[in-house]
Amino acid sequence: MKKRIQPHIMCGIGDIAKSVLIPGDPNRAEKIATFFDNYKKVADYRGYVTFTGNVGKTGISTCSSGIGCPSAAIVVEELTNIGAKNLIRVGTTGALQPEIEIGDIVIATASARADGATNAFVPAGYPAVADFQVVKALIEAAKRLKKEYHLGIVVSSDAYYAENKDFVESYNKANVLSVEMESSVLFTLTNIKKLRGGAILVVDSNLVTGIKKGEFESGEKKGELDIRVQASIEDEIKIAIEAVKILDNISEKLEIQ
């Protein structure tokens, strides 16, 4: 029987590990892969770039999701079709609380569903919640690496330029930590499929204090290009990889029992 390939990520069974790190940016997928002990590019199609390798004895992959829940939903569906079990978003986010600073790290426990894609899968009241074991593994990994983090709820929005004053104020008052664009569909689909989903995010703007990504001049280090953000992206990658190793150890113990 010939190997069957997923139509968008262009991967089949055997091409990915059970644990996959999911950035939005395809360039960040390659950056993530450089932190593996060994890796190879598996596929590159329509902005979905996939690398697979290992860290020690633990198999690990990374696949970019593009921007927004509709694109991320395709990636989650196709990755899980070919054996992904642990899916961790490794991304950036805009803070909604004034004390959260540029370059800070957020570990999401859940996401408010301010997107449209999840409505195609679940009723309006369904919660988009990160898997407890993934959250626990990310926390443990951050502690091992001596990295500070914020823990709490984020909000996933489809419309980047529609995040106006009312949007910011309402989620700020609700103690939502930050806004991003993919976690809600990742959490929703992994819960539906009885798999593990989580997210770790680096703050690249603060919508409350007015530090936005916005336009910038050539050579200007702003938003994701800020040196603090770039340093923390490397930190979140290390944390996510350490979390995968922790999850792999948990899985082995469960299989033995």
C-alpha positions in Angstrom: 0.0 0.0 0.0 1.4 3.4 -1.0 2.0 6.1 1.6 -0.9 8.5 1.8 0.0 12.2 2.0 -2.0 15.0 3.8 -3.1 17.5 1.1 -1.8 20.7 2.8 1.1 19.9 5.0 2.3 17.3 2.5 3.3 14.8 5.2 2.3 11.2 5.8 2.5 8.6 8.5 6.1 8.2 9.7 7.0 11.8 8.7 6.3 13.3 12.1 6.9 12.5 15.7 4.0 12.2 18.2 5.0 15.6 19.7 4.9 18.6 17.4 5.8 22.2 18.2 3.6 24.6 16.1 4.8 28.2 15.4 2.8 30.4 13.1 5.9 31.6 11.2 7.5 29.1 8.8 10.9 30.7 9.5 10.4 30.0 13.2 9.8 26.3 12.4 13.3 26.2 11.0 14.6 28.1 14.0 13.0 25.6 16.3 14.5 22.7 14.4 18.0 24.0 14.9 17.4 23.4 18.7 16.9 19.6 18.0 19.9 17.3 18.2 19.3 16.1 14.7 16.6 17.1 12.1 15.5 17.0 8.5 13.1 19.0 6.5 10.1 16.8 5.7 7.9 19.1 3.7 7.4 22.7 2.5 4.1 23.6 0.9 1.8 26.6 0.9 3.6 28.1 3.9 3.4 24.9 6.0 7.0 23.9 6.7 7.7 20.7 8.6 10.9 19.4 10.3 11.4 16.2 12.2 14.2 15.1 14.4 15.0 14.2 18.0 16.3 15.5 21.3 18.1 12.7 23.0 15.9 9.7 22.7 12.7 11.7 22.2 11.3 12.2 18.7 10.0 15.7 18.0 8.7 17.6 15.0 7.8 21.2 14.2 5.2 22.4 11.7 4.2 26.0 10.9 0.5 26.9 11.1 0.3 30.3 9.3 -1.7 33.1 10.8 -5.2 32.5 12.3 -7.4 29.7 13.5 -8.6 28.6 10.0 -5.1 27.9 8.9 -4.1 26.4 12.2 -7.2 24.1 12.1 -5.9 22.6 8.9 -2.5 21.9 10.4 -4.0 20.4 13.6 -6.4 18.1 11.6 -3.7 16.9 9.3 -1.0 16.4 11.9 -3.4 14.4 14.1 -4.4 12.3 11.0 -0.9 11.0 10.8 -0.1 10.4 14.5 0.5 13.6 16.4 -0.5 13.3 20.0 1.1 16.3 21.8 0.7 19.6 20.0 2.2 22.8 21.5 1.9 26.2 20.0 5.1 28.2 20.2 4.2 31.7 19.3 3.9 35.4 20.1 1.2 37.4 21.8 0.0 40.9 22.7 -0.3 41.6 26.4 -3.7 42.8 27.8 -2.5 43.5 31.3 -0.3 46.5 32.1 2.2 44.7 34.2 3.1 42.2 31.5 6.2 43.5 29.7 7.8 43.0 26.3 9.7 39.8 26.2 7.7 38.1 29.0 6.6 34.5 28.6 2.9 33.4 28.8 1.8 29.8 29.4 -1.8 29.6 28.4 -4.3 27.6 30.5 -7.2 28.3 28.2 -8.3 30.6 25.4 -11.4 32.7 25.0 -12.9 31.9 21.6 -13.1 35.2 19.8 -12.5 33.4 16.5 -14.9 32.0 13.9 -13.3 28.7 13.1 -14.0 26.9 16.4 -17.8 27.6 15.9 -17.6 25.1 13.0 -16.6 22.3 15.5 -18.3 23.0 18.8 -21.3 24.9 20.3 -20.8 28.5 21.5 -20.4 27.6 25.2 -17.7 25.0 24.7 -14.4 26.0 26.5 -11.1 26.0 24.7 -8.9 24.6 27.5 -5.2 23.5 27.4 -4.4 20.0 28.4 -3.5 19.8 32.1 -0.4 17.6 31.5 0.9 20.0 28.8 0.5 23.0 31.1 2.1 21.1 33.9 5.0 20.1 31.7 5.6 23.6 30.4 5.6 25.0 34.0 8.0 22.3 35.1 10.2 22.9 32.1 10.3 26.7 32.7 11.3 26.0 36.3 14.1 23.7 35.3 15.4 26.3 32.9 14.9 29.1 35.6 12.7 31.1 33.3 9.8 33.3 34.7 6.4 33.1 33.1 2.8 34.3 33.4 0.1 31.6 33.8 -3.5 32.2 32.7 -6.2 32.7 30.1 -5.5 34.2 26.6 -7.9 35.2 23.9 -7.7 34.1 20.3 -9.0 36.6 17.7 -9.3 36.3 13.9 -9.1 40.0 13.1 -5.8 41.5 14.0 -6.7 45.0 13.0 -10.2 44.9 14.7 -8.7 44.7 18.2 -10.1 48.1 19.2 -10.4 50.0 22.5 -13.6 48.1 23.5 -12.0 44.7 22.8 -8.9 45.6 24.9 -10.9 47.0 27.8 -13.3 44.0 28.0 -10.7 41.4 28.0 -8.4 43.4 30.3 -11.3 43.6 32.9 -11.8 39.9 32.6 -8.1 39.3 33.6 -7.2 37.8 30.2 -3.4 37.9 29.9 -3.0 38.4 26.2 -4.3 38.1 22.7 -3.1 35.9 19.9 -4.6 34.1 16.9 -4.4 30.3 17.0 -4.6 28.7 20.5 -8.4 28.4 20.7 -8.7 26.1 17.7 -5.7 24.0 18.9 -7.2 23.5 22.3 -10.6 22.8 20.9 -9.5 20.2 18.4 -7.1 18.4 20.7 -9.9 18.2 23.3 -12.3 16.8 20.8 -9.8 14.2 19.7 -8.7 13.3 23.2 -5.2 14.5 22.6 -2.9 17.0 24.3 -2.7 20.6 23.4 -0.9 23.6 24.9 0.6 26.9 24.1 3.6 29.0 25.2 3.8 32.6 24.0 6.3 35.5 24.0 4.9 39.0 24.5 5.8 41.3 21.6 3.4 44.2 22.3 1.1 45.5 25.0 -2.3 46.8 23.9 -3.0 48.4 27.2 0.1 50.5 27.5 0.1 51.3 23.8 3.2 49.4 22.8 2.0 47.9 19.5 3.8 46.1 16.7 2.5 48.4 13.9 4.5 49.9 11.1 8.3 50.4 11.4 11.2 51.7 9.4 13.7 49.4 7.7 16.3 48.4 10.3 14.1 49.3 13.3 13.9 46.6 16.0 10.2 46.7 16.9 7.6 44.1 17.7 8.8 40.5 17.1 12.2 42.0 15.9 12.8 43.6 19.4 15.9 42.1 20.9 14.0 41.2 24.1 11.4 39.3 22.1 14.0 37.4 20.0 15.9 36.3 23.2 12.6 35.1 24.7 11.6 33.2 21.6 14.7 31.2 22.1 13.8 30.7 25.7 10.3 29.5 24.8 11.6 27.1 22.3 13.9 25.6 24.9 11.0 25.4 27.4 8.7 23.7 24.8 11.4 21.1 23.9 12.0 20.4 27.6 8.2 20.0 28.1 8.1 17.5 25.2 10.8 15.4 27.0 8.7 15.5 30.2 5.6 14.4 28.3 7.5 11.6 26.6 8.6 10.4 30.0 5.0 10.5 31.3 3.8 8.5 28.3 6.4 5.9 28.8 5.3 5.4 32.5 1.7 5.2 31.5 2.5 2.5 28.9 4.5 0.5 31.4 1.7 0.6 33.9 
